[in-house]
Amino acid sequence: MFRLAGWLPWSLRVRSRRVWLWIALGIALRLLLIYFPRPADDDTADYLALGHNLLHYGVYGQGAPDDLAPTLFRLPAYPIILASFEWIFARIWPSTWMTTVLIAQAIADIGSGLLLAAFAQRYLSPRAAEIALALAMLCPFTAAFAGIALTECFSGFALALGIYAAGRALAAMADGKRATGSLLLAGAASAFAVLLRPDGSLQSFVLGAGILWHSTRVFVPALGWNRAASKGIAAALIYCCAALLPMVPWIARNWITFHVFQPLAPRHLNDPGERFNKGFYDWLRTWSTEFATTGDVFWHVGAEQIDEDSIPARAFDSPAQRARTLALIAEYNVHHDISAALDEKFETLAQERIRNHPVQCFVVVPALRVADMLLRPRTLEFDLDVYWWEWSAHPGQTIAAIALGLINLAYVVLAVVGFLRGRVPFAWMLGGYLLLRCLLLGTMENPEPRYTIQMFPILIVAAAAAFTKRPGDEAQNAPPRRGAVRQSSSGPLRYAS
């Protein structure tokens, strides 16, 4: 049905009307969310400033026009996108050109759904492809970011494109065909992911490892282990070159400007020589498990009072430690600033808590933090109260939050079912991405549900897999067609050409 430059080989002719219906509903949902203003985000202003300064002053930096300072504050892809849209559309619509960015984000999100459906079509079945498309088009959480000027939509597109292109490459190699174009596309998608967000490096690593492992396995029966390994390494090298070469200008710029090797943005967004509140962050990581803490404590640092009542009981090991902790909070509240001396006191407190409860600090708290980010109702994207459970204060918002939470839970549960039943294609590769991302999110001191949005492309594929037979089972009895999975009697999956 779809042949977008030959890259989306679908054959859903029987279900064509429903497919177009899902796409139409997906477009309508995203346009609706763009039409009704989404909550503003401080990160948007930072990205806009970086893009504006790059466009008008030729400096990727922050500050007043007469005192611009280069920065490592953010990775460059999204500011460059914003600068490009400002250059093209601001002269036409000076006050509303940002709407074109949001429309582009909606298109990217729709494209992600098409790519995921195409991947499901190749490795599962037409039915799974339609389910993946429906789940992607109607997902309110990814759709919400079409109306917010942040990196989430483009990051999701980069992951979906990487998954699809890697799958296409492995299918071509299984058929004995060249896969250079698909490998290059997968690498380019991973490079885009990294240049958007530092955590995009997880995509680069997981897809690279997956291509090496699966391509080697594809060649083993015909070539033997040594030659198969060589073929697999060659495929992985093509991918890695495409994934790493676009990073070279950014790495070179950082070396020339700051004399540091910095392929990603710094963890705490500090430029070389700038101090950050390491002790405070270390202390926060020993007890911070929920989004409310991010809003009540983390976002207040450097600007507002921290209410002592917002520090929960789990932040204290004893009454004496509670008194010391609240004394530090009171010291901060005097000037709304964490000095080096105060930061050292927080570091001492953090190390004390880690010594007293290492399992709690390194296992229990990170696990609860990830669970909160993955399962909490996504109130921020829909402008709902963070304390969504307070029924008497806002019953309507509580109902909306519960509904969103149940929808979110359904995506997660269905994905888990797909993995547990062994129906997810390349399960260890896609599951490995989810696992590594959870481990990374567990180290963060500021839990935010939006950090799990990049997991949804894989959750959608896994959820679609839960509704289908094992990979290849449906295609085994179907007539051969391009891109369809065939199950050989000897075991490994093969792909009809």
Protein Blocks (a to p, Z undefined) as FASTA:
>chain_A
ZZgehlaccdfkkmmmmmmmmmmmmmmmmmmmmmpccdddfklmmmmmmmmmmmmnopac
eddfklcccdfkbafklmmmmmmmmmmmmmmmmmlmmmmmmmmmmmmmmmmmmmmmmmmm
mmmcmklmmmmmmmmmmmmklmmmmmpccfklmmmmmmmmmmmmmmmmmmmmmnopafkl
mmmmmmmmmmmmmmmpmklmmmmmmmmmmmmmmmmmmmmmmnojmlmmmmmmmmmmmmmm
mmmmmmmmmmmmmmmmnopacfbccfklpaehiacdfklmmmmmmmpcbfklmmmmmmmg
opaccdfklpcfklpcbfklmmmmmmmmmmmmmnopacfklmmmmmmmmmmmmmmmmmlm
mmmmmmmmmmmmmmgccfklnopafklmlmmlommlmmmmmmmmmmmmmmmmmmmmmmmn
opaghklmmmmmmmmmmmmmmmpcbdcfklmmmmmmmmmmmmmmmmpccehklmmmpccd
ehiacddfklpacddZZ
